[in-house]
Amino acid sequence: MRHLSGEHAGMLNPVSWLLAIMALVSLAFAVTWWRAWRINQPPHGRPSPLLLAFGGVSLFFDTLGIGNFAPTTAFFRMTRLVRDELIPGTLNVGSALPVAIEAFAFISAIQVDPLTLVVLVPAAFAGSVLGATVVSRLRARPIQIGMGFALLVGACFMAATNLGLVAGGGDAIGFSGSTLVSAAAFNVLLGGLNALGIGNYAPGLLVFSFLGLNPRSAFPIVMGSAAYMQAGCGIRFVKTGRFDGTAALAMTLAGIPGVLLAAYVVKSLPLEVLRWMVVGVVTYASVLMLSAARKGEGV
């Protein structure tokens, strides 16, 4: 286990490489999406004020560690603005560029062990590419079931945090040995689940804290992982057309200023009440999703 220290020797080179590759992956995603946008496949309409407002708010709070997949899924499910089978792709495509900005901001600002960062982030990316390949071929009902249970798990994670049932974490800034291997394997799993619309922030922050990582140092890992995962998944979803172009566009256009505001102006806010509200909304949405799957209903 690597612990906090004032030394940053050797940190710049691997982290700089990680950021450079992240920029290239994000650029590849942006070019792929631009080509689909030019031929309007799938259709990219003008986003409504409601979609823009929610996109900005959800990614604002995403930067504060709440995550945007669960509340955005709940929003899409309850408003019926996006078909269930298109929600995973829409989440990944719409969030990819704002989350890349998040990752650049937090990796540059927070101390974390370079080895841990360069092992865990690519592990999540590998899992996401495999996951997107599988999920992009699924029908609506399996996605409804997977996302319904995923939302329940997410709500439990949030509730456990609010009730103080989760350990606060150690003071390490990185992992080593078998702990690093375990953390990498878990991040591969999170990468695969990301393609189902299951965000990695809450489970990543909690599990890495259980393994002894300083919670502050977990932020660059989960955000860097999300940036790679969502760009990787996004490329696949764009190529297959399995996303809602209008909703994804709204998330990106409004999400970028939302991310910048949260990252550079208000990095810490009292979030307990908001997290309880999210628990209620996410639980309700998960019940609706599972009920729709049981009845064989579409959106």
N, C-alpha and C positions, 0 to 999 in steps of 0.2 A: 504494500500500500504506500502510495506517495503522499506526503503531507505538505501542508502549507509552508511556504518559505518565501523569502523576499527575492530569491534568485530566479531569473528568467533565462538563464544560459541555455542555449540549444533550443529554445522555444520558438524562435521566430521562423527558422527555416522550414520545419515540417508544417507548422500552422499556415505559413505563407503558401506552401504548396497546396494544402487543403483548401484554402480560400480561392486560389487560382483555379483549381479544378472545379470547385463549386461554381465559380463564375462561368466556366465553359459549359458545364452541364445546364445551368440556367439559361445561357445563351442558346444552346441547342434546343431546349424546350421552347423558348420564345420564338425561334425561327420556325419550328414545327407548327406552333399554334398560329403564327402569322400566315403561313401558307394555307392552313385550313380556313382561317378567317377571310382571306382574300376570295376564296371560292364559296364562302358562306356554307360550309359543310362541317358540322351541323349549323343550322341558322343562328346568326348572331344579331338579335334585335337590339333596339335601344333599351338599356336597362331602366326600369321604373325607379322613381324616388325611393320606394320602399326597399327594393333590392339594394340600391346604393347605400342607403342608410344602414341597413343591417350588415352589409359587407364591411363597412367602415368600423362599426361598433364591434363586430365579432372579432376582427383582426386586431383591433385596439386591445381588447382584453386577452387575445391570444398571446400578445407580446408580454403581458403581465403574468403568464404562466397558466392561465385558466385553460387554454386550448380552445380552438374554434370548431372542431369537427362535431362534437356532440351538440352544442347549442345550435349550430347551423343546420345540422340534420333535423333537429327538433323543429326549427323554423320552417324548413322546406316541407317537412311531413305535415305540419299543422296547417300551413297556408296552401299546400298542394300546388306550389309554384314549380316544383321539379318532380318528375316521375321518380318513383323509388329506385328503379334500376339504373337511373342516371345520377343518383346522388353521390356515390363514391367517386366517379369520374369528375363531377362538378366540383367536389371538395378539393380534389388534388390539383385540377387545372386552375381553379380560381385562386387557390392559396399559394401556389408555387412561387411566384415572383415576390409577393409580400413577405413570405416566410424566408426567402433567400436574403432579403434586406435585414430581417430580424437576426438571422444567423451571423451576418457580417458584423452587425452592431455588437452582439453579445460575445462572439469569439474574440473580437478585438479588445473588449473592455474587461473581461473576467478571466482570472487566472485558472488554468486547467492544465493538467499534465499532457504534453504533446503526444506521447505514445498512446495514451488512452483515447485521445481525440481522434488520432489518425487510424486507430483500429476500430473503434465503435461506429464512427460515422460511415465509413465504406461498408461495414457489415450491415447496417440498416439499409443502405442503398441496394445492396445485393438482394436482400430480402424483399424489398419493394418491387424490384423489377420482376422477380419471380411471381410475386403476389398479383401484380397488375396483369400479367399474362394469363393467370388463372381466372381472376375475378372478371376481367373484361369479356369472358365467354359465358359467364353465368346468366341464368334467367332471373327475373325479378324476385320470385319467391325465396330462393336460397339467400339472396342479398338481404331481403327483408328479415329473414330469420337471423342471419349473421349479425346484421346491424342492430336488431332488436336486443339480442343478448349482449352485444358489445356496449350498448347504451346503459344497460343495467349494471354491467361491470364498472363502467365509467362513473355511474352514480354512486356505486358502493365505494370506489376510490375517493371520490369527493367527500362523501359522508364520513369516511374513516378519518380523513384529514381534519375535517371540521370538528370531530369529536375528540381529537387528540389521541386516536388509537394507533397512529403511525409514528414510528420512531423519527426523531428530528434529524438524524444523520450524524456522521462523524465530522472530522476535520481534514480528511484526505482530499487531495486535488486530483487523484488518479488511482488506477488499479494496477496490479501486477500479478504475475503468476496465474494460478487457477481462478482467482477472482476476476482477472481481466478476461480469461477465456469464457467464464460464465456470463459476464456482462455482455461480451460480444455475441454469444449465442442468443441471449435474450433480445439484443437489439436486432438480430436477424429476424426473430419472430415478430417483433414490433414492426419491422419493415414489411413483412408479408401481410400482417393484419391492417397496415395502413391502407392497403388497396381496397379493403372492405369499408373504409371510412372510419376506422378506429384510430383516433389520434394517439400519438406516442408520448405526449407531454406528461399527463398524470401518471400512467404506469411507469414511465421512464424515471421521472423524478422520485417516485416512491421506492421503486426497486433499487435504484442506485443509492438512495439514502440508506436503505436496509443493508446494503453492502459496505457501508462506511464512508460514502462520499459526502463531502460538504455539499449541502443542497445548492448553494450558490454556484459551485463548479459544475453542477449537473445541467444548468441552463445552457451553456454553450454546446454540450453534448446533444441534448434533446433537440435543440433548435438547429444545430448543424445537421443532425440526422434527418430532421423533418425537411430541411431544404433539399438535401440530396434525394430523399424518398419521393417527395412530391413532384420534383422535376422529372425524376425517372418514371414514376407512375403517370405523370401528366403527358409525357411523350407518347406512352402506350395508349392512353385513353383518347388523346387527340387523333392518333392514327386510326383508331377503330371508330371514332365518332361517338363514343359512349359517354357523353357529357352534355349538359345544357349550356349552349354557347352564351346565351344572354345572362344567365345567372353567374356563370364563371367570369364573364367580362365585368359584371358589377362588383364581384368580390375583389378582383384585381384593381380596378380603377379606384374604388373607395378604400380598399384595404391598404394600399401603399401609404397614403397619407395617415391612415389610422395607425399603422405600424410605426411610422416616423414620430408621430406625436407621443405614442406610449414609450418608445425607446429613448427618446431624447428629452422629454419634458416631464413625464410623470411615471417614473420607473417603479415606484412603490405606492400602493393605495391600500386602504383597509378593505379586504376582499371577502371577509367571512360571510357577511349577509348576502353578497352577490353569489357566492359559491352555493349557499343553501338554496337560493332561488334557482340556480342552474340545476341542482340535484332534483328539485321538484319537476322542472320542465323536462329534463332528460328522462326521468323515470316515466312521466306521462307519455312522452313520445315513444319510448321503447315499448310500452304496453300497446299503443296504437299500432306500431309496426308489427309486433308479433300477432296481434289480433287480425290485422290485414292478411298476414301470411297464412294464418290458420284458416281463414275464410276464402283464401285464394283471390283476394281483391287486388286490383291495381290502383293506380292513383288517377 
